[in-house]
Amino acid sequence: MPFDDGMLAQTAERVMQGQLPHRDFDEVYTGGLSMLNAAAFRLLGTNLWTLRVVLFAVFLAWVPTVFYIAARIARPVAAGAVTLLAVVWSVPNYNAALPSWYNLFLATFGMAAVFRYLEVRRARWLFVAGIAGGLSFIVKVVGLYYIAGMLLFLVFQAFTHARETSGNSAGRGRWYALFVSVSLVLFVGVLLLLVRHQFRSPEVTLFVLPGALLALLLARNEWTAPAGASRARFEILARLLVPFLAGVALPIALFLIPYVRTGSLGALAYGLFVLPTRRFQFASFPAPPLTTMLALVPFALVLLTAQRAGRRSQLVIAGVLGVALLLILSISGRNAGSYRLVWNAVRSLMPVLILLGVTVLWRARDADVRDPLLRSRTMLLLCVAALCSVIQFPFASANYFCYVAPLVALAALALHGYLRRPSRVVEGVLVTFLIVFAVNRVNGTPLQSMGVAYQPPFVMTPLTLERGGVVVPTVEARAYQELIPLLKTHAQGGYTWAAPDAPEVYFLSGLRNPTRSLYEFFENPVGYQERTLALLETHGVTAVVVNQRPFFSAGITRGMYRAIAARYPHSRIVGPFDVRWRD
């Protein structure tokens, strides 16, 4: 997706030029990642490869963090298998350095910090978890989902602490219970408000129902189990919230300093909370229909049967399952139905896991006696996974599931600890299949077909431009290696105009963008043509690029194209681009 790399690179370069995200250009995300990438450009060089190096460095720190979490709730072999599962269903599927990967990494770092807090009960680990949330927010505003998930967990943990200290003889603290219940109702209301633009049963099931079920569990705890007087309950909750929220506030406060100093807080607020609403019209993708969840049924039946079978029967079931999955793997390369069976089953897991998790945590279990921390760890993973999965809204394409898939795997592992008679052989076969399927049918395949049908990887070629440094599909390498020299030959004065949705042209050519926009659907359509043509004259633009196949925005109007053609009479078609210039 050239526009993804181009957008990341152009925003970083504009920061290097002294521009401030949202104030000087329409930053697509919060702006923190642009600042990080700008620093990386200064240190490592201004090219697309630098973006991948930074992503890979953080990825390398993330992998052992996943294992750290998994090893606290399962044996080392199982933890290693789930870590490998998390890896192959994440970055290898799309290694553009998008902020959603950093949101995933930071959520995992934050959960690891809370795991440590549960072991040592020191508030500094909650502060560290909060810092992860603040950093996630300044990378992309959806970091709020992690923060919301963590707040749900802290309400649960406050209840757990109160029960430990008060015992069964304490009162129920009705004022505290009322406060928590009202807060939870407002929380569910916000989720409903969030999906109002695509208010369909799949969106409600995937993005609202999980949070609502967790809220129901928390409210039920407050009204049915004695945990102490309201004042003591508020004090316990405050001792958890204050260090966490202080950690959240610290990186955000530092990020806000240049906006405060330049009086640009209004521009930041507009860019974060108003401008993104235009995405619902142009950059949205509906969630799959609920019927796709039926793909879970055969796998669930196999697991339930194995749970109730004896040791020898489990081995037989594992053998039959292995043969069936091997058959699915072999034909999924040419049969879209078998390919989608696996994808639909995996993507449907989240609401089912939350329902199972709430059912399990509704009352005390024998496993809670064996591992006193299992209950809190499970609730933490369920809360963060459920809320972080909302990152798929409003663009629920298959690759967006990859941004939350590792959290789904960790949540499933936590619930596995509550099984009375786990069938490790059968489960091992299933996990192995999911790993092999990801490597052979997902990693490296085009995003356009991901989740729909298997398509072999594109033939790839190094992008040999000065600002390239990455391997791209051969057809795109040829197009850009012809386009960029041609554009630079005719562009005088350091500026060009490339639209719609072609930010990579600016970066690869090293020419400046005279507009605020990276994607044209963010532009106000009223007066767009007059405004753009005036900017071209003001900056003396002598060559432009018209993208004839924009991914998100609509193509330019016929009137706009005629005006461009009149000002730039010379033309040459290069791939999807119409390069135009004047003498």
Buried (B, 14 or more C-beta within 10 A) or exposed (E): BBBBBBBBBBBBBBBBEEBBBBBBBBBBBBBBBBBBBBBBBEEEEBBBBBBBBBBEEBBEEBBEBBBBBBBBBBEEEBBBBBBBBBBBBBBBBBBBBBBBBBBBBBBBBBBBBBBBBBEEEEBEBBBBBBBBBBBBBBBBBBBBBBBBBBBBBBBBBBBBBBBEEBEEEBBBBEEBBEBBBEBBEEBBEEBBEBBEBBEEEBBBBBBBBBBBBBBBBBBEBBEEBBBBBBEBBBEBBEBBBBBBBBBBBBBBEEBBEBBEEEEBEEBBEBBBEEBBEBBBEBBBBBBBEBEBBEBBEEBEEBBEBBBEBEEEEBBEBBEEBBEBBEEBBEEBBEBEEBBBBBBBBBBBBBBBBBEBBBEBBEEEBEBBEEBEBBBBBBBBBBBBBBBBBBBBBBBBBBBBBBBBBBBBBBBBBBBBBBBEEBBBBBBBBBBBBBBBBBBBBBBBBBBEBBBEBBBEEBEBBEBEBEBBBBEBBEEBBBBBBBBBEBBBEBBBEEBBBBBBBBBBBBBBBBBBBBBBBBBBBBBEEEEBBEEBBEBBEEBEBBBBBBBBEBBBBEBBEEEBBEBBBEBBEEEBEBBBBBBBBBE
